Structure formats: C-alpha cells, structure tokens
Amino acid sequence: MHSNIQSEGAFFSVPKGMYLLSHSVGCLPVQTSSVVAQKYFAPWQQKGGDAWPEWLGIIDQFCHELGMIFNASDVDFCPQLSVSSGLSQYLQSLPPLPNKPKRTVLMHATAFPSLGFAVQGLAEYGFELKLIDKDIAPNDLDAWQAHMTDDVAVAVITHVHSNSGELSDIVEISKLCRAKQVPVVVDIAQSAGVIPIDLQDWQADVVLGSCVKWLCGGPGAAFMWVNPSHLDDLQPKNIGWFSHENPFEFDIEHFAYAKGAKRFWGGTPSVLPYASAMVGIQQIRKIGVSNIYAHSKNLQSIVLGSAATHLAKMINLEQSGGTLCLALEKNILDRLANKLTQSNVYYDRRENSIRLSWHIYNTEQEARKVADIFLSL
C-alpha cells in the first residue's frame, strides 16, 4: 500500500518543498499539459473554427467524469465559472413565491464569504442573507431548526468549512430543510476529490463545486449539479444560445430551455479551463477518492498525535475534511509558522489557526517531519 501511494504521488507536479496548500490549489497532474495540448490547442491550430466539435467533446467528457466520481448522470451537470456564480444563477432561476416578496437564504456564518456576497448582490430581487452565528456549531441541528423560519426560501450547506475543516452532516440538515419544503444547496468546494461523495445519498436540490482544489483541475472550472426532479421548475435568467434546447436553431424569436442542467450554461462557452479540469478529475478518479481519503486521514493522524497538546480546540478526524485547521495560542502559532517556513512548507493562516492540507502526493515522511516540528515547540 505504501509503495502504491508513493507511485500515485508521482502522477503530479508537486512544487519543491512540502506542499500543504491543496485547500487553495491542488497540484498539477503531469499529464495535463500534454492532454490539453492534444485536445484543445492542436484542434485549434489545425482546424480553426472547425475545432468546436472536439472542444464541445471536452465539455461532454468533463461532465461525464463528474458523473462518474459523484454517482450521477452527465446531463445533470453544467459548467460554471465559480461556486458563487452558480449560486447566483440558481437563486435567480427560482419561481417567485406568492405573497412573499422577501426570500431569505440561510447559511452558517462560517460559509465561504463569496456565497454570502452572491446573495447580497441579489437584494433588489428580494433575496436576503440570514446567518447562523459563527459561535454555533455548523452541525447544531437545533440551531438550523430554529433559524428555519417561514421566510427562508433556500438553505446553503457547506460540506467542509474552509477555515475550520469541519464536516457538515448533509443528510440530517437536509432532512430539516425538506420538512419545511426549503430547497437545499450544498457547497462541495472543499470536499470534492478528498471525501467520497454519492449525490444519490443526499438528494439535494443543487450541488456546487470547484475543480481548483482537491480535484487538481486548476482555476476557472466550477460546476453545478441540478436535481433532475426539480429542473423543470427552474428558469435561469443569465441565458444564451448554449442554454437553448437546440443551440444551432439560430432563431432569435424562439427560445426553449435545454432539457438538462445545461439550461444554466449561457452564451458561447469557455473550454480551456474544463480541458485542464477534465484531466485532474480523471487522475483523481483513477486513484480513487476513498484511497485519497484514507491516505489523508493517516497523515493527519500522524501530525495530530504530536500537535494535540498544543491545540486550543480538539479535532475529530471523522468529522473533518482533508485539511488540518489547527487553532493555537498566538505565541505558539508564530513559533510554528517560523519553523514551517524554515522547513520550506507551503501553508497558510486564518485568524488563530494554521491550515495544513494532506493529499495523495503528500507522504508519511512529510507528516512525521511536521509532527517533529510540533514536538520541538
């Protein structure tokens, strides 16, 4: 098993030093450059405008890979520029509620800020942001229940919180939402590629994700999954010819929404980011998300064994993602940061925490080196 993990790490171009920033940007698969050159640039170079069929084939393959890794149908995925743009698109597509001009969007205060900004940007359309206080645990079901007032139109659940690493109980929170007939949106930006996800288990209304982190696909390639049972109720506003059921009809006086999630696609699509992301997803799927999860947890447990005595807040590895978000006293945090920097470790800080992410290309030797740094504090 150990040798297999070592060989899986060889499939990525890992920066020199110890790379623990996969919660920000996942490492580049070594095949990406050649595959993108072959699938994207070569057709452009050789065929010009006749490259479109091959380019659109990249998008088809991108959606197919998503379907395979999340156990869902290809047609229920649509490329998006970002998670927040996907949320904005979804909210605008919802039918108005009779006699309810205000539509509240509920999320935890530790959700990624961009999602809150997306809601605030739709204030003139009646959307209003409501936050569960950051001091309340994200899995406090009583708090979710108490905040699920009649004006709540949508609930947004963060699968893995970026600043704490905490894992939300999507199934139980979704049950509360469904009991109140509140649609559920799940953000999987910090879990896709490191935590096994089966969308059939959740039955959310919409799932939004990004390929830049654990899926190792680079920036600019996000995606949305739309529950097909709710799709006909949604009418996106940011539409274009690729939102049409027949993009090549070319009749400006006739528009009909695409039957699948591609109704959220818009105008002439971007292709290059999805060519890169396609390779990342293929590589992650080839290794297996369950193998990545097990490897990450093994490395996290090695570090936590030495770090635990310093922590201001304990971590339950079964209820966290691929990132160790270690809350520390400031003097310890500063000493640790200095030692990590001296050891050429890539990491970052959020308030009183340091974030260290463990992917398939990280090794036990690296985890033990970080553990030794903690012992030296």
C-alpha positions in Angstrom: 0.0 0.0 0.0 2.8 2.4 0.9 4.6 1.9 -2.4 1.3 2.4 -4.3 0.8 5.7 -2.6 4.3 6.8 -3.4 3.7 6.0 -7.1 0.3 7.8 -7.1 2.1 10.9 -5.9 4.4 10.7 -9.0 1.4 11.5 -11.2 1.5 15.1 -10.0 3.9 18.0 -10.4 4.5 19.0 -6.8 6.3 22.3 -6.0 9.7 21.9 -4.4 9.4 21.8 -0.6 6.5 20.4 1.3 3.2 21.3 -0.4 0.3 21.5 2.1 -2.0 24.0 0.3 -4.4 21.7 -1.5 -7.3 23.6 0.2 -6.2 26.5 -2.0 -4.9 25.0 -5.3 -4.3 21.3 -5.9 -1.1 20.2 -7.7 -1.0 19.9 -11.5 -1.2 16.3 -12.8 1.8 15.6 -15.0 -0.4 14.6 -18.0 -2.4 17.9 -18.0 -0.1 19.8 -20.3 0.1 17.2 -23.0 -3.6 16.3 -22.9 -4.6 19.9 -23.1 -2.2 20.5 -25.9 -3.6 17.5 -27.8 -7.4 18.0 -27.0 -7.6 21.8 -27.0 -4.6 23.5 -28.8 -4.0 21.0 -31.6 -7.5 21.1 -33.0 -7.4 24.9 -32.8 -4.1 25.0 -34.6 -5.1 22.5 -37.2 -8.8 23.3 -37.8 -9.5 26.8 -36.6 -13.3 27.2 -36.2 -13.9 23.6 -37.1 -12.4 22.7 -33.7 -15.7 23.3 -32.0 -17.0 19.7 -32.2 -13.8 18.5 -30.4 -13.9 21.3 -27.9 -17.5 20.6 -27.0 -16.5 17.0 -26.7 -14.2 18.2 -23.8 -17.2 19.6 -22.0 -19.1 16.3 -22.5 -16.1 14.4 -21.1 -15.8 16.9 -18.2 -19.5 16.3 -17.2 -19.0 12.5 -17.7 -16.1 12.5 -15.3 -18.1 14.4 -12.7 -21.0 12.0 -13.1 -18.6 9.0 -12.5 -17.0 10.5 -9.5 -20.2 11.6 -7.8 -22.6 8.8 -9.0 -24.9 11.0 -11.1 -25.9 11.4 -14.7 -23.8 13.5 -17.1 -26.8 15.6 -18.2 -27.4 16.9 -14.6 -24.1 18.8 -14.6 -23.5 22.2 -16.1 -20.1 24.0 -16.2 -19.9 27.3 -14.1 -17.2 29.9 -13.7 -17.3 29.7 -9.9 -19.3 28.3 -7.0 -20.7 31.8 -6.2 -21.8 32.4 -9.8 -23.6 29.0 -9.7 -25.4 30.1 -6.6 -26.4 33.4 -8.1 -27.6 31.6 -11.2 -29.7 29.1 -9.2 -31.4 31.8 -7.0 -32.4 33.8 -10.0 -33.9 30.8 -11.6 -36.3 30.1 -8.8 -40.0 30.9 -9.3 -41.3 33.8 -7.2 -43.2 32.9 -4.0 -46.8 34.1 -3.9 -47.3 36.9 -1.3 -43.6 36.6 -0.2 -41.6 39.5 -1.7 -38.7 38.7 0.6 -36.8 35.4 0.0 -34.3 34.6 2.8 -31.2 32.5 2.1 -30.0 30.7 5.2 -26.4 29.6 5.7 -23.9 29.3 8.5 -21.7 32.3 9.2 -18.5 30.3 8.5 -19.6 29.5 4.9 -17.2 30.9 2.3 -17.9 34.6 2.2 -18.3 34.7 -1.6 -21.6 32.8 -1.2 -22.9 35.4 1.1 -21.8 38.1 -1.3 -23.7 36.4 -4.1 -26.9 36.6 -2.0 -26.3 40.2 -1.1 -25.9 41.0 -4.8 -29.4 39.9 -5.4 -31.1 42.1 -2.8 -33.0 44.0 -5.4 -34.6 40.7 -6.5 -35.9 40.1 -2.9 -33.1 37.9 -1.6 -31.8 38.4 1.9 -29.0 36.7 3.7 -29.6 35.1 7.1 -26.6 33.6 9.0 -26.4 31.1 11.8 -23.9 32.7 14.3 -20.3 31.6 13.9 -20.1 30.6 17.5 -22.8 27.9 17.0 -21.5 24.6 15.7 -22.3 24.0 12.0 -23.9 20.7 12.8 -26.2 22.1 15.6 -29.5 20.7 14.3 -31.5 22.7 16.9 -29.9 25.9 15.6 -30.8 25.0 12.0 -34.3 24.2 13.1 -34.7 27.5 15.0 -33.5 29.5 12.0 -35.7 27.8 9.5 -38.4 30.4 9.7 -41.3 30.7 7.2 -39.4 33.4 5.2 -36.4 31.0 4.4 -36.5 30.2 0.7 -33.2 28.4 0.3 -30.7 26.8 2.7 -27.0 26.7 1.7 -24.9 24.0 3.5 -21.1 24.0 3.4 -19.9 20.3 3.2 -16.4 21.1 4.6 -15.8 24.5 6.1 -12.6 26.1 4.8 -11.4 27.8 8.0 -12.2 25.1 10.5 -12.1 21.9 8.3 -15.4 20.8 10.0 -17.6 18.4 8.0 -21.3 19.1 7.9 -23.9 16.4 8.3 -25.6 17.0 4.9 -28.2 14.2 5.3 -29.5 15.4 8.7 -29.6 19.1 7.9 -31.3 18.4 4.6 -34.0 16.4 6.4 -34.8 19.5 8.4 -35.0 21.6 5.3 -37.2 19.1 3.4 -39.6 19.0 6.3 -40.1 22.8 5.8 -40.0 22.4 2.0 -36.9 24.5 1.8 -34.6 23.7 -1.2 -31.0 22.7 -0.3 -27.8 23.9 -2.0 -24.6 22.1 -1.0 -21.1 23.6 -1.5 -18.5 20.9 -2.0 -15.6 23.1 -3.0 -13.5 21.8 0.0 -14.6 18.2 -0.2 -14.8 17.2 -3.9 -11.8 14.9 -4.5 -10.8 14.1 -0.9 -14.1 12.9 0.6 -16.2 10.2 -1.1 -19.5 11.8 -2.2 -22.5 10.0 -3.6 -25.1 12.5 -4.7 -27.8 9.9 -4.6 -27.4 9.7 -0.8 -28.1 13.4 -0.4 -30.9 14.2 -2.8 -30.1 17.9 -2.5 -31.6 20.3 -4.9 -28.3 21.8 -6.2 -24.7 20.9 -5.5 -21.9 23.4 -6.4 -18.3 22.6 -6.6 -14.9 23.7 -7.9 -12.0 21.8 -9.6 -9.2 24.1 -8.4 -8.6 22.5 -5.0 -8.7 18.7 -4.3 -9.7 17.8 -7.9 -6.4 19.3 -9.2 -8.1 20.8 -12.2 -6.9 24.4 -12.0 -8.9 27.6 -11.6 -11.9 28.7 -13.7 -13.7 25.3 -13.9 -16.5 25.1 -11.4 -19.7 23.1 -11.9 -23.3 22.8 -10.7 -25.4 19.6 -10.3 -29.1 20.2 -10.5 -31.6 17.6 -9.2 -33.5 16.5 -12.3 -36.7 16.1 -10.4 -36.7 19.9 -9.8 -35.2 21.0 -13.1 -38.5 22.0 -14.9 -39.3 24.5 -12.2 -36.1 26.5 -12.8 -35.8 29.2 -15.4 -32.3 30.7 -15.4 -32.0 34.4 -16.3 -28.4 34.5 -17.5 -29.0 32.6 -20.7 -27.6 32.4 -24.1 -27.6 30.1 -27.1 -26.0 27.2 -25.2 -28.9 27.4 -22.7 -31.2 26.5 -25.7 -32.6 23.0 -26.2 -31.1 23.3 -29.8 -28.2 25.8 -29.7 -27.9 25.6 -33.5 -31.5 26.5 -34.3 -30.4 30.2 -34.7 -33.9 31.7 -34.5 -33.8 34.9 -32.4 -37.6 34.8 -32.0 -37.7 31.4 -30.4 -36.1 30.3 -27.2 -36.7 27.0 -25.3 -34.7 25.9 -22.3 -32.4 22.9 -22.6 -33.9 19.8 -21.1 -31.0 19.2 -18.7 -28.8 21.3 -16.4 -27.2 22.9 -19.4 -30.0 25.4 -19.4 -27.7 27.2 -16.9 -24.8 27.3 -19.4 -25.3 30.7 -21.1 -23.6 32.1 -24.2 -20.5 30.9 -26.2 -18.8 28.6 -23.6 -15.4 28.7 -22.2 -13.4 25.5 -22.9 -9.8 25.7 -21.8 -10.3 25.6 -18.0 -12.5 22.5 -18.4 -9.9 20.7 -20.6 -7.4 21.1 -17.7 -10.1 20.1 -15.1 -11.0 17.0 -17.0 -7.5 15.6 -16.7 -7.5 16.4 -12.9 -10.8 14.6 -12.3 -9.7 11.6 -14.4 -6.5 11.4 -12.3 -8.3 11.6 -9.0 -10.9 9.1 -10.1 -8.2 6.7 -11.3 -6.6 6.8 -7.8 -9.9 6.6 -6.1 -11.4 9.2 -3.7 -11.7 6.6 -1.0 -8.0 5.9 -1.2 -7.2 9.6 -1.1 -9.4 10.0 1.9 -7.8 7.1 3.8 -4.3 8.3 3.0 -5.1 11.9 4.1 -6.6 10.7 7.4 -3.5 8.5 8.1 -1.2 11.5 7.6 -3.5 13.8 9.6 -3.4 11.3 12.5 0.4 11.3 12.5 0.5 15.1 12.8 -2.3 15.3 15.3 -0.6 12.8 17.6 2.1 15.4 18.2 0.1 18.5 17.9 -2.8 17.7 20.2 -1.2 19.0 23.3 -0.8 22.5 21.8 -4.4 22.8 20.4 -6.9 25.3 21.7 -9.6 23.2 20.2 -9.5 19.4 19.6 -10.2 17.9 16.2 -12.3 14.9 15.4 -10.8 13.4 12.2 -14.0 11.6 11.4 -15.8 14.9 11.3 -13.3 16.9 9.2 -12.1 17.2 5.6 -8.6 16.9 4.2 -7.2 20.0 5.9 -6.0 20.2 9.5 -7.1 23.6 10.7 -5.1 23.9 13.9 -6.2 26.5 16.4 -3.3 27.6 18.6 -2.2 30.3 21.1 -0.6 33.2 19.2 2.9 32.7 20.6 2.8 29.0 19.6 1.3 29.8 16.2 4.1 32.3 15.5 6.8 29.9 16.5 5.2 27.1 14.5 4.9 29.4 11.4 8.6 30.3 11.6 9.6 26.7 11.8 7.4 25.6 8.9 8.7 28.5 6.8 12.3 27.5 7.6 11.4 23.9 6.5 10.1 25.1 3.1 6.5 24.1 4.0 3.6 25.7 1.9 0.8 26.6 4.4 -1.4 29.5 5.3 -3.1 31.1 8.4 -6.6 32.2 9.2 -7.0 34.2 12.4 -5.7 31.9 15.2 -5.4 28.8 13.0 -2.8 27.3 10.7 -4.1 25.2 7.8 -2.2 22.1 6.6 -3.8 20.0 3.8 -2.9 16.4 3.1 -3.4 15.0 -0.4 -2.3 11.8 -2.2 1.0 13.4 -3.2 2.0 14.0 0.4 4.0 11.3 2.3 4.3 9.8 5.7 7.8 11.2 5.9 6.4 14.7 5.4 3.7 14.1 8.1 6.4 12.9 10.5 8.5 15.9 9.8 5.6 18.2 10.7 4.9 16.1 13.8 8.6 16.5 14.9 8.2 20.3 14.4 5.3 20.3 16.9 7.4 18.3 19.3 10.1 20.8 19.1 7.9 23.8 20.1 
